[in-house]
Amino acid sequence: MNGANLNVRRLSMGTSNDGAGGPIRAPVRPKPRRSASNQFDGVVEETDSRVLVLYAGGTIGMYNENGVYVSKPGYMHKLVRSLTMLHDEEYACQLEQTPEMKEKPFALPLSRGCHRVIYDIHEYSILKDSSNLNISDWVEMAEDIGRYYRMYDGFVILHGTDTMAYTSSALSFMLENLGKPVILTGAQVPLPELRSDGRDNMLGAIYIAGHYVIPEVTLYFNDKLYRGNRSAKVSCESFHCFDSLNFPPLVSMAVNIVVEWGNIFRPNTLESLNVHSSMESQVGLLRLFPGITKETVEAFLSPPLKGVVMQTYGVGNGPDERVDLIQAIKEATQRGVLIINCTQCAKGSVSATYRTGMALLDAGVVPGCDITPEAALTKLCYILGKKELSHAQQLELLGRNLRGEIKTTVENSQSLTLKDSKLIRAVVDTLRINTTKEIKAVQDALFVPMMCAAAKNGDLASLKHFKSCGGDFTLADYDGRTPLHQAASTKNIEVVQYLLENGCSVHQKDSFGNTPFFESIRCKNIEVIKLIKKTGGHLMHSCANETGTILCHAAALDDSATLEAFHIAGVDVNSTDYCGNTPLHVAVRKGSEASIRFLLEAGADTTVKDSHNATALCIAKEQGVEDIVKLLQGVVIS
C-alpha cells in the first residue's frame, strides 16, 4: 500500500469562516532574535520553536449537540483561539504574516524559560472517530509528517483515544530514523466542556514538542508522556486512560518537569528520516482460549493471512498437549505466515521457561517478549510491507528491538557507582554525598563541560571514556550547547560521526537557537556539513529570508567559502534577502567576481529580477563592468 491513491482526506488550513481552505502553508515565524555573543553576520537561527498540530478527529474537538458529541469543520480553530491557556492572541498578532495567509498562527503563553512555542493547527477534511481509522489514515499521517518535516521542530496529532495506541505504534515503525518529537494526544471529555482533560493534554503535548528534542513517536495523557509503541488504553472512564505497564513514562509533568533522558530511544544511524508507507493489511490477532478447536485455528491461519499476533497464556504458554493445534500452527509458519507470541496479561513478558511455551517456539512462533498487542500487530504490518526482504530477514526483524517496543538484555543495565570516575569519587567524598540521585547530579554537572571540551578539542578517546562511565551526550552546557554543537564547529569528522552514532540530535538547539548543523555551516566545515546533512540536518524552510540575507552579505564580501557552505547544506543560491535581492544581484553590484563564478556554477538564475525589476546582467551593463557582463552573457548563451 502506498499513499499515491489515498486522497480521501486532505489537510486544510482553517479560515475565519469555516476552517476549510487551501493546502498546508509554510509556518510563520517570529521576528528573529539576535545575540551579540553568537553572531554569524548578524543573523542567528530563531529561538522560538514551531510545532505542527494535525487534527485527525476524536473527542477532543467535539461539542455537545442535542446530547450527542459531534465534530464540525473549523470549530477547533475558533475554540482554541478562545482559550488563553492555549493561545496568546496579543503575541500572535505581532508575528510576521504574509498576504496569502488566511489565518494567524497560534502561540502558547511564554514559558518559564522565556521560550515561546508557535504552532499551526491543520485539520483533515474528514474528521474521524478513531474507531473508523485504518491503515490508509496511518499512511496519510506519516506522509504528512514527512512532507512538512523540515518546516517544524515537532508534531502533535490530535486523535481519538480508542485506537490511539495502534496509531502511535504504527507511526513509530513507519517514521524510520525519526529525529524530532511526534506526540499523539486527545481527550476523554471535549475541550469546551467544563471538566475537560483535553486542555491539559493539548497544552502538555504542544509544550513538550516545542521544548524537548525527544526523537520518538509518543503518547501524552494525564501529565505523562509514554513511548507510543509501549502504550495501551486501560480505561474508558478515567482520565488516566493510558498506561505503559512494561516501561516507565518518558516525561512526568508536575510542579517540575522530569524527563527520563536515559530512557529515550535514539537513532544510532547516519541516515535521515525515511517514511515507510507500504503497510501490509493481511494480518490478525488470534487469542487462545481453553477449548479452541483445530478448525477455528486452521480457518484463521488460512490464506490470504500473512501475519498473526498470537495472544497466549501467562509467559507465552500454549496447549502443548493439543498436537492438532500445534501442527496447524507449524503448517502455517512453514507456509510463510509470520506469527509472534504475545502474552494475554497486561504486564509481563513472554519467555520459553515452560514446556508449553517451548512447543510454540518449536512450531516456528517468534517470542514477542514484553511487546503490546497493538505494537505487535503494527510491527507485522510494517515488516510484511518490506517486500524486498526475504522471509528469513522478516523473521529476524520481527524478533529484534526496532523502536524500543521490546526490552533488551542491556536495558537499564548501567548503574552508577563510585568507581565510575576518580574525579566523581573525589567530589562525592568531599561533599559527603551518598545517594544515587545526588551522585548522578554531580556527574552530569561535571561531565557535560568536560565532554563539550573533549568534543571541541577532538579528543575521541576521552569521549569514549565518558560514554563508558555513563556520560550522556545529549546533555547541554550553560549555553545550551551539546558536545555535537562543539564538534560541528571543528573539522574533526571522526568525533562528529561518533557522536551521531551515539544518539546525539542534529535538531537540538542551543540558547541562541542554533543547531549543530548551523554551527557546521557557520564554521564552513564542508565535510561535517555533508555528514550532518546525510543524518537529517537541515535549516528551516521558514528561514529563507534570513539565509538569503546571509548569502547576500557573503556575496558582498566576496566570501565564496560561506556561499559554498550554504549551498552544500541545501540552501537555494537564489534565496532573496528582505529587499528581494539574490546573492548574484549583490555580487554583481559589488564586483565580487569569485562569488559570481561560484554562484553561476551553483545554479544561480540570471533571469531573476530584484525589487527594482533589474536582472544581474542589467546591473552589470549599467555599471559598465565588461568582464562581468561577458561572464553573465556566457552563462546565458550556453
Disulfide bonds with the S-S distance in Angstrom:
none
